[in-house]
């Protein structure tokens, strides 16, 4: 299979890339930092020399760069089997105290990037009458919490986007799955003084994505909610 993953060099995105690579699938990865992408590509191909790994530097807040990534994928591949809209940013705060522009920054990264990339790659999915789109939502997509602010707004919107997509594509052979993880070890939690087992591992989220993509054509997992065993933080 050919897998497209955004925000693919760290945290959950990287775990998903590793999981699909381990199964022998080709990857198209994007992130903001060229060095990170080159390092990850080298690491993957050292272990899995038979897979193809495409990489491109992309700022997912920038519509032109998002569309450029889509064109890059289409130039190299005539088909895409799985799209993982993983890129996101978390900026804590309260709505009435947030700096001006925080909402726009998180909406552009967490919602618009998925919207634009999905639309741009949709001709491939429609031509195939098959494919799977994963949107990395959050527990914040279904439950507001203190200091969630504009992040929560953006994740509620992303879940709404997923639900609409699911309805539009269900009769076209294209699957849509929303992933709603709770607290997971990633850069967002770097430096937090908590025991390792208090948060989920990024690999847990990756396993759920890969497993959901293995369903028969007649079945789809619409939503996956994952939480730490001890509950939300």
Phi, psi and omega in degrees: 000161177245122190242129176252127182227127176262155183057051198261005185257355183220160170051228184296320180300316179293320178298321178293319178300314179299318183295317179289324177298320181297338179265005175087020183265148177284150186231142167239114188242144173225155176195177184275340189246121183297318181298319179297318180296316181295319179298315181293320179298315179299317181297317181294315185285340174292326181269323184236074187294344184271353180267156174264134178234109175265140178224149177208135176286125183217131167267109187290352173283343187260112183303318181298321179289323177298313179293327176295324177295318178299317179294322176301315178296314183293328177293326183270329184233142175269357181207152173228131181266322183223132172243123177248103176278086187258334186305136180193166178220142178241118175236113184286162178152170176255144186307316185279355179243349183297148174294151177299134179100348181295318178300312182299318181299317183281325176295317181297318183281314189273337184241302186299322181301316179294319180299310184292318182291319179299314179299319184291327180269353184302324178303326178294313180297317182294322178295320180285333190058037181195166178134169183219128179247123176250131175246124183277091178275222184187161168304331177294349176285343183233353182211119176286152180212162182303137179065018176282326174042228184293335176301314180298319177302313182295324182282327171301317181294322179295321177296321176299318176303315180298317181296319179295315178303315181304315181293322183288331190252356186299330180265010182247008178079008183253126183268150177226127180231133174261128176257125183238082180274147169273204186302122184227137179300119179200185180300332180297335183251011182301132177086356179288133183271081179223150177296151185305323185282354182286333177247158175287160173270146177302328179297333177296318180292318181299318180299321181293323178294309182299317181296319180296330181281356180262002179296157176294163180302339183270000183230144176220139170270111186284320181218141174235116178256124180234135178226154170302145180306326181273004176098178182292155174265000000 
